């Protein structure tokens, strides 16, 4: 089992990966004039943001359980 700090770092990296992929997708969509690439980048951003949020929510729920 990961420590809470390690899990938070992984969740933050999920956000950063999603933002990076969205920037790359939007850049490729702009330079190649293909809106599909920008859409894929945006969908990846939403997916990684959802994954990071879910991970942080589970950490929060696990740490705030009544003993």
C-alpha positions in Angstrom: 0.0 0.0 0.0 1.3 3.4 -0.9 1.8 6.1 1.7 -0.7 9.1 1.6 2.1 11.4 0.4 3.1 9.1 -2.4 -0.5 8.7 -3.5 -0.9 12.5 -3.6 2.2 12.9 -5.7 0.9 10.3 -8.1 -2.5 12.1 -8.3 -0.7 15.4 -9.0 1.3 13.8 -11.7 -1.9 12.5 -13.3 -3.1 16.2 -13.4 0.2 17.3 -15.0 0.2 14.5 -17.5 -3.3 15.4 -18.5 -2.4 19.1 -18.9 0.7 18.2 -20.9 -1.2 15.9 -23.3 -4.0 18.5 -23.7 -1.4 21.1 -24.6 0.3 18.8 -27.1 -3.0 17.8 -28.6 -4.2 21.4 -29.0 -0.8 22.4 -30.5 -0.9 19.5 -33.0 -4.5 20.3 -33.8 -3.6 24.0 -34.4 -0.5 23.3 -36.6 -2.0 20.4 -38.5 -5.4 22.1 -38.8 -7.1 19.0 -37.5 -9.7 19.6 -34.8 -9.7 15.9 -33.9 -6.2 16.1 -32.4 -7.3 19.0 -30.2 -10.4 17.1 -29.1 -8.3 14.0 -28.2 -6.0 16.2 -26.2 -9.0 17.8 -24.3 -10.5 14.3 -23.7 -7.2 13.1 -22.3 -7.1 16.2 -20.0 -10.5 15.4 -18.7 -9.7 11.7 -18.2 -6.5 12.3 -16.3 -8.1 15.1 -14.2 -10.9 12.7 -13.3 -8.3 10.0 -12.4 -6.3 12.3 -10.2 -9.5 13.6 -8.5 -10.7 10.1 -7.8 -7.3 9.2 -6.3 -7.3 12.2 -4.1 -10.9 11.6 -3.0 -10.1 8.0 -2.0 -7.0 9.1 0.0 -9.2 11.7 1.8 -11.9 9.1 2.5 -9.3 6.6 3.8 -7.6 9.1 6.1 -10.9 10.5 7.6 -12.5 7.3 8.6 -13.8 7.2 12.2 -11.5 4.9 14.3 
